[in-house]
Amino acid sequence: MAIEKYDELGAAVEEARAQFEQFTSGKKVAAMRARKALQTVRRLAQECRVEIQEMKKDSGASDTPTG
């Protein structure tokens, strides 16, 4: 997985925060943009999770800790 995916996720979180701050300062239309940005965060986070799981499978790593 490329670090760019995490950069994209971070940018989406920043956008969601900016829209939420606008909403809390009185711009009601920003609520819709904040929800949309949060949905993007959710989608990107899920994509990251899937990619990590696939990388884990491909490397042969197991869930059980050794030791």
C-alpha positions as CSV (number, residue, x, y, z in Angstrom):
1,M,0.0,0.0,0.0
2,A,1.3,3.4,-0.9
3,I,1.6,6.2,1.7
4,E,-0.4,8.3,-0.7
5,K,-3.6,6.6,0.5
6,Y,-2.8,7.8,4.1
7,D,-2.1,11.3,2.8
8,E,-5.5,11.2,1.0
9,L,-7.2,10.0,4.3
10,G,-5.5,12.8,6.2
11,A,-6.7,15.4,3.7
12,A,-10.2,14.1,4.0
13,V,-10.1,14.3,7.8
14,E,-8.9,17.9,7.6
15,E,-11.7,18.7,5.1
16,A,-14.3,17.1,7.4
17,R,-12.9,19.2,10.4
18,A,-13.0,22.4,8.4
19,Q,-16.6,21.9,7.3
20,F,-17.6,20.9,10.9
21,E,-16.0,24.1,12.2
22,Q,-17.9,26.1,9.6
23,F,-21.1,24.4,10.7
24,T,-20.5,25.0,14.4
25,S,-19.9,28.7,13.6
26,G,-23.3,29.0,12.1
27,K,-23.1,27.9,8.4
28,K,-25.8,25.3,8.3
29,V,-25.1,24.3,4.7
30,A,-21.6,23.2,5.8
31,A,-23.3,20.3,7.7
32,M,-24.0,18.5,4.4
33,R,-20.4,19.0,3.3
34,A,-19.1,17.7,6.6
35,R,-21.2,14.6,6.4
36,K,-20.0,14.0,2.8
37,A,-16.4,14.5,3.9
38,L,-16.9,12.0,6.8
39,Q,-18.3,9.5,4.3
40,T,-15.2,9.9,2.2
41,V,-13.1,9.3,5.4
42,R,-15.0,6.1,6.1
43,R,-14.5,4.9,2.5
44,L,-10.8,5.6,2.5
45,A,-10.3,4.0,5.9
46,Q,-12.0,0.9,4.7
47,E,-9.9,0.8,1.6
48,C,-6.8,1.0,3.8
49,R,-8.0,-1.8,6.0
50,V,-8.6,-4.1,3.1
51,E,-5.2,-3.3,1.6
52,I,-3.5,-4.0,4.9
53,Q,-5.3,-7.3,5.2
54,E,-4.3,-8.3,1.7
55,M,-0.7,-7.4,2.4
56,K,-0.8,-9.5,5.5
57,K,-2.2,-12.5,3.7
58,D,0.4,-12.2,0.9
59,S,3.3,-12.0,3.4
60,G,2.1,-15.1,5.2
61,A,1.8,-13.3,8.6
62,S,-0.5,-14.7,11.2
63,D,-2.8,-13.1,13.7
64,T,-1.4,-15.0,16.6
65,P,1.6,-13.4,18.4
66,T,4.7,-15.4,18.8
67,G,6.5,-15.8,22.1
